[in-house]
Structure formats: C-alpha cells, structure tokens
Amino acid sequence: MPLPLQRGFTLLEIAIVLVIIGLLLGGVLKGQELIVQARIKNIIGDLNGLSAAIYTYQDRYRALPGDERNAAVSARWSGVTGGDGNGVICGAYNGATGGAACSGEIESTLIWQHLRQAGLITGAAGRDIPTNAAGGLIGIQSGAFGLAGQVLCVSNLPAKIAAAIDAQLDDGNPRAGNVRGTGQSAPNPAASASIPPDTAYQDDGSQLYLVCKQI
C-alpha cells in the first residue's frame, strides 16, 4: 500500500506565520520601550519634585531640611530629631557616612523625616531612603562629581535611562553640566567629589550608573 503524501506548508502559510511572529516581537519590544520611558519620566518627576520640596521647606521654615536645628522643637513636631544647622547636608545619599562629615546625626537620612513631617513628600516612614523607579536609591548629599552644594543622586540606572535623564535635564554629557554620572561596580555606590564622572554612558546591556543632579 502506498504511503500517504506528506503535505508541506505553502509559501502563503509561512508568510502569515512570519508576520504573526513579527507582530508579537514588535509588541514585546514596544512594551519594553514603554516601560523604559515610564521609568525615565518617573525618575525625572522625582528629581524635580524633591527639588521643589526642599525649596518649599526652606521658604516655609527658613532652614535646610535635615540640617535644621528647630525641627527637634516639640512645639512643631513630636519625636523629630534636628540637625546641626550649619547649612550643609552631612552624610551620603545612600545613608552611609560619606559625603560631608557629620558631627552628630546623619542628615542625609534625617532630611526624609523632616520632609515627611512637613507633608512635602509621602512614602516610607521616618528616615527611610526612598527607591527610584529603576530599583536603586534616590538620596541627597552635599557635593559629588565636582558639583557643589546639595545634590540629588539616583543609583542603579541602566545606561539608556541614565543617558536620557542627563539629556532631558542637562546636556547629555556625564562629565559636564549640573547632571553628572559614573558607572557602578556595585549597587548603590558612594558618590564622592574625588570620584571622576565618566566620559560617556556605555549601553552594553549590563552597566549601571549613579547619576547626581545639582539642586
């Protein structure tokens, strides 16, 4: 008995399958791009919002949040610690003892307590440092990468997000302007005036960046 003929796919059927695969891949890539853009927008919003919150606090209380001595006065808030009042946020953005030296409290964590008590930001309680949309930290310290004064730093940023934030808020150059960045070798690394920023953002699919913006 002869074997039944094996019918293969026609060119039209193969073309339809390829079109469907292409549409699915396009949808996945477009979805990934939308997620990246949403994270960029979220982080930029956080940076701008925190800058506004700090300026509002200074205008309202005539002092820098985290550094203010009078925040400890019970007439305003109960159970709140004050800073040393020297006009500088001591401590590192990530809550470590880097950045400006502290003689007492680490003001880079104390600032979150002051801003929350003032009703200027929401989120985690007390001194907890908030996270950014890329899964790193967003914090405040005095000076970094050659930037003077108080700076906002965001860590664990993929190169595409770091480059977009720099381009939208400044000049896109990690070594110049009021937004600067450097590649990370570990999560949430230190940001120091002695650490030079990178010459470019390298999008190799794995490199993460720490980016700091002058307030």
GUDOKE-115939 format. One record per residue (C-alpha): residue in three letters; y, x, z; residue number from 0. Coordinates in steps of 0.001 Angstrom, whole numbers. Each point is the difference from the previous one (the first is absolute). Layout:
// GUDOKE-115939
REC	Ala	Y	X	Z	NUM;
...
// end
This chain:
// GUDOKE-115939
REC	Met	0	0	0	0;
REC	Pro	3368	1489	-949	1;
REC	Leu	2459	745	2840	2;
REC	Pro	3085	-2207	226	3;
REC	Leu	3162	1508	-1424	4;
REC	Gln	2398	1485	2591	5;
REC	Arg	3482	-1371	-642	6;
REC	Gly	2839	2426	839	7;
REC	Phe	3644	-700	796	8;
REC	Thr	2314	-737	-2885	9;
REC	Leu	3245	1912	-445	10;
REC	Leu	1912	-3121	1016	11;
REC	Glu	-1928	-321	3254	12;
REC	Ile	555	3684	825	13;
REC	Ala	3712	-375	-775	14;
REC	Ile	260	-3008	2328	15;
REC	Val	-1722	1903	2825	16;
REC	Leu	2325	2974	-486	17;
REC	Val	3050	-2282	86	18;
REC	Ile	-1213	-1590	3247	19;
REC	Ile	-619	3442	1567	20;
REC	Gly	3458	1109	-1111	21;
REC	Leu	1617	-3072	1538	22;
REC	Leu	-1839	553	3280	23;
REC	Leu	1004	3681	149	24;
REC	Gly	3581	-884	-882	25;
REC	Gly	96	-2563	2782	26;
REC	Val	-1331	2503	2549	27;
REC	Leu	2515	2665	-1038	28;
REC	Lys	2847	-2499	7	29;
REC	Gly	-1031	-1183	3453	30;
REC	Gln	-35	3585	1294	31;
REC	Glu	3465	596	-1454	32;
REC	Leu	1317	-3161	1657	33;
REC	Ile	-1377	1206	3354	34;
REC	Val	1729	3393	-439	35;
REC	Gln	3300	-1656	-920	36;
REC	Ala	-249	-2321	2993	37;
REC	Arg	-545	2985	2316	38;
REC	Ile	2983	1817	-1498	39;
REC	Lys	2200	-3060	478	40;
REC	Asn	-1267	-477	3564	41;
REC	Ile	659	3618	1043	42;
REC	Ile	3475	53	-1572	43;
REC	Gly	755	-3253	1804	44;
REC	Asp	-1128	1545	3291	45;
REC	Leu	2185	3078	-519	46;
REC	Asn	3065	-2066	-846	47;
REC	Gly	-698	-2484	2791	48;
REC	Leu	-395	2715	2639	49;
REC	Ser	3207	1696	-1099	50;
REC	Ala	1804	-3321	360	51;
REC	Ala	-1590	-617	3429	52;
REC	Ile	1151	3389	1297	53;
REC	Tyr	3558	-530	-1250	54;
REC	Thr	52	-3487	1504	55;
REC	Tyr	-1184	1354	3370	56;
REC	Gln	2688	2680	-31	57;
REC	Asp	2658	-2557	-881	58;
REC	Arg	-1169	-2398	2727	59;
REC	Tyr	-603	2450	2871	60;
REC	Arg	2088	3011	-1079	61;
REC	Ala	-3039	2280	333	62;
REC	Leu	-2971	1279	-1988	63;
REC	Pro	-3228	-1921	699	64;
REC	Gly	-2585	2153	1736	65;
REC	Asp	2733	2351	1188	66;
REC	Glu	2091	-2569	1897	67;
REC	Arg	240	520	3769	68;
REC	Asn	1126	-3542	790	69;
REC	Ala	-3119	-1589	-1499	70;
REC	Ala	-1604	612	3405	71;
REC	Val	2615	-2110	1792	72;
REC	Ser	-1814	-3020	1431	73;
REC	Ala	2986	-2243	-741	74;
REC	Arg	-927	181	-3683	75;
REC	Trp	-3789	404	-181	76;
REC	Ser	-2656	225	2665	77;
REC	Gly	-2571	2795	-86	78;
REC	Val	1688	1964	-2809	79;
REC	Thr	423	3781	75	80;
REC	Gly	3235	1685	-1081	81;
REC	Gly	525	3191	-1961	82;
REC	Asp	2145	3008	871	83;
REC	Gly	3087	-1172	-1901	84;
REC	Asn	653	3234	-1895	85;
REC	Gly	277	-1685	-3403	86;
REC	Val	-3275	1456	-1354	87;
REC	Ile	-3440	-1592	-340	88;
REC	Cys	-2366	2551	1546	89;
REC	Gly	-3682	171	-860	90;
REC	Ala	-1794	-360	-3323	91;
REC	Tyr	-324	-3114	-2168	92;
REC	Asn	-3748	-119	779	93;
REC	Gly	527	-31	3783	94;
REC	Ala	-815	3670	506	95;
REC	Thr	2284	2511	1684	96;
REC	Gly	1282	1510	-3263	97;
REC	Gly	3449	-560	-1455	98;
REC	Ala	2895	387	2422	99;
REC	Ala	-1109	1215	3433	100;
REC	Cys	-239	-2608	2765	101;
REC	Ser	1112	637	3562	102;
REC	Gly	-1566	-3248	1160	103;
REC	Glu	-1234	-3049	-1895	104;
REC	Ile	-1167	293	-3630	105;
REC	Glu	2793	-2012	-1583	106;
REC	Ser	-1717	-295	-3393	107;
REC	Thr	-2383	-2483	1674	108;
REC	Leu	2580	-1434	2409	109;
REC	Ile	2125	-1120	-2946	110;
REC	Trp	-2590	-2650	-908	111;
REC	Gln	198	-1507	3476	112;
REC	His	3805	-199	-203	113;
REC	Leu	22	-1555	-3469	114;
REC	Arg	-2636	-2570	980	115;
REC	Gln	1777	-922	3223	116;
REC	Ala	3202	-489	-2003	117;
REC	Gly	-1863	-2368	-2337	118;
REC	Leu	775	2166	-3028	119;
REC	Ile	-3612	623	-1024	120;
REC	Thr	-3297	-1756	613	121;
REC	Gly	-3607	1131	28	122;
REC	Ala	-2040	1974	2496	123;
REC	Ala	1077	68	3628	124;
REC	Gly	1850	2623	2005	125;
REC	Arg	203	3515	-1382	126;
REC	Asp	-2780	-356	-2572	127;
REC	Ile	925	1726	-3270	128;
REC	Pro	-438	-2437	-2906	129;
REC	Thr	-2140	702	-3050	130;
REC	Asn	1174	-124	-3586	131;
REC	Ala	-1557	-1903	-2897	132;
REC	Ala	-1954	3093	-1112	133;
REC	Gly	-1757	321	3365	134;
REC	Gly	2076	2844	1437	135;
REC	Leu	2795	-36	2569	136;
REC	Ile	3679	-786	-362	137;
REC	Gly	2105	1758	2603	138;
REC	Ile	3333	1556	919	139;
REC	Gln	996	3506	1016	140;
REC	Ser	2907	2415	-183	141;
REC	Gly	2	2123	-3145	142;
REC	Ala	-2778	919	-2452	143;
REC	Phe	-372	1924	-3272	144;
REC	Gly	3607	1163	147	145;
REC	Leu	1360	-3506	675	146;
REC	Ala	2469	-133	2880	147;
REC	Gly	470	-2779	2551	148;
REC	Gln	-2474	-2823	573	149;
REC	Val	-2689	-495	-2642	150;
REC	Leu	-2632	-2651	-678	151;
REC	Cys	-3423	1380	-973	152;
REC	Val	-2977	-1755	-1599	153;
REC	Ser	-3393	1700	-189	154;
REC	Asn	-3293	-246	-1899	155;
REC	Leu	1668	-1057	-3260	156;
REC	Pro	-1907	373	-3287	157;
REC	Ala	1989	2068	-2512	158;
REC	Lys	842	-3003	-2183	159;
REC	Ile	1492	-1876	2958	160;
REC	Ala	1841	3063	1337	161;
REC	Ala	1516	748	-3415	162;
REC	Ala	1058	-3623	-527	163;
REC	Ile	1672	-208	3415	164;
REC	Asp	1901	3241	-649	165;
REC	Ala	1030	-1165	-3480	166;
REC	Gln	1173	-3435	1146	167;
REC	Leu	1866	1194	3097	168;
REC	Asp	1197	3403	-1229	169;
REC	Asp	-514	2431	-2881	170;
REC	Gly	-3800	219	-284	171;
REC	Asn	90	3669	984	172;
REC	Pro	-1931	731	3239	173;
REC	Arg	2043	3153	610	174;
REC	Ala	3529	-1435	-388	175;
REC	Gly	2144	-2970	970	176;
REC	Asn	-290	-2146	3116	177;
REC	Val	-3691	-834	-588	178;
REC	Arg	-2423	2941	154	179;
REC	Gly	-3744	407	227	180;
REC	Thr	-2897	2382	366	181;
REC	Gly	-3736	-156	-568	182;
REC	Gln	-2244	-608	2996	183;
REC	Ser	-3048	1975	1049	184;
REC	Ala	-774	-2447	2840	185;
REC	Pro	934	-3607	884	186;
REC	Asn	3439	-619	1530	187;
REC	Pro	1029	3678	76	188;
REC	Ala	3051	1500	1676	189;
REC	Ala	3359	-125	-1783	190;
REC	Ser	2068	3058	794	191;
REC	Ala	3205	1574	-1231	192;
REC	Ser	-2019	3191	-519	193;
REC	Ile	-2493	-1694	-2374	194;
REC	Pro	1267	226	-3610	195;
REC	Pro	-271	-3124	-2148	196;
REC	Asp	-2099	119	-3179	197;
REC	Thr	1418	598	-3471	198;
REC	Ala	-1743	-3065	-1481	199;
REC	Tyr	-2330	-2882	870	200;
REC	Gln	-3468	837	-1367	201;
REC	Asp	-1997	-3143	-792	202;
REC	Asp	-3535	1390	-10	203;
REC	Gly	-1558	-3090	1536	204;
REC	Ser	-499	1484	3461	205;
REC	Gln	3182	1762	1177	206;
REC	Leu	1996	-1906	2643	207;
REC	Tyr	3650	581	895	208;
REC	Leu	2365	-152	2946	209;
REC	Val	3422	-1238	-1104	210;
REC	Cys	3151	20	2141	211;
REC	Lys	3319	-1760	-677	212;
REC	Gln	3319	810	1572	213;
REC	Ile	1483	-3010	1819	214;
// end
